[in-house]
Amino acid sequence: MSFLKKTIIADLALLSVAFIWGITFVIVQNAIETLPPHTFNALRFFMAAVLLFIIIALFFKEQLRMFSKKMFISGFILGIWLFGGYALQTIGLLHTTSSKAGFITALSVALIPLFSFLFLKQKLQWPAIAGVVAATIGLYFLTLGDSLSLNKGDFLVFLCAICFALQIIFTGIYAPHYPAISLAFVQILTVALLSAGGAFFFENWQAALTPTRLFQPQIIWALLITVGPATVFAFLAQTICQKFTTPTRVALIYAMEPVFAALASFFWTDDVLGYKALGGCLLIFIGMILSELRPEQPFVKKTIKQ
């Protein structure tokens, strides 16, 4: 197969990842109407961890010998940020719309160059500065432009975007030293354990984990989508496909995630954003693209987001 064909297939696979991540906002929002957020995340990530470990054992056996104490520590640190992102996002979805959550979460991309400057002392380029400014103005119009009051869910999802941005920054530090799939397994397992702890201390998980609730169609559908396609498949696709495309193309493809989230919210829940909110979404979208247009700097791979 020619490299051009591989590039096209890779781009389409990554676009499918962005699509899956986008539609999961609506799917998860429906699921947490039945299961509490931490309980749902614990189930999702325990199942994803088991599935990913089976894949490692069957197809990447050599990585089983590469597990080490240092890798577990690094994966645990990354998993803490990942847990913060998913916990805040899922709880935030109880109080805001999936379309707004999709665009606010996407702010993590625009925040990366700012955090790279603060934590890694990387020089800020003008596209990154413009991207952060555009995304910040967009966030204002999206969250405050119509109602002039900050929604609790919007604020939680904004904190989620900060967690995701920091997780990506630290991934750039730790990932080069360990096998990618094994490191992802440790992160996913960490999210599962911390989510289980959150469910144990803060939620009525005993009442939630009953056949009556677990076997409801929206729960089964949500777990099938978020465990396989949105977590395990998404990571494997990124690991394999990003070898056959360019960082800028990947950034532009991932920028479609909040667009898919907004479209899914519109078609499935009749969620319609006002003109100011739509303008805010457009500015966030532009900010995401500008923040990634840094050809002179190495591209930091995204890890699993949705």
Secondary structure, DSSP 8 states (H G I E B T S, - for coil): --HHHHHHHHHHHHHHHHHHHHHHHHHHHHHTTTS-HHHHHHHHHHHHHHHHHHHHHHH-GGGGGG--HHHHHHHHHHHHHHHHHHHHHHHHTTTS-HHHHHHHHTHHHHHHHHHHHHHH-----HHHHHHHHHHHHHHHHHHTTTTSS--HHHHHHHHHHHHHHHHHHHHHHHGGGS-HHHHHHHHHHHHHHHHHHHHHHHS-HHHHSSHHHHTSHHHHHHHHHHHIIIIIIHHHHHHHHGGGS-HHHHHHHHTTHHHHHHHHHHHHH-----HHHHHHHHHHHHHHHHHH--TTS---------
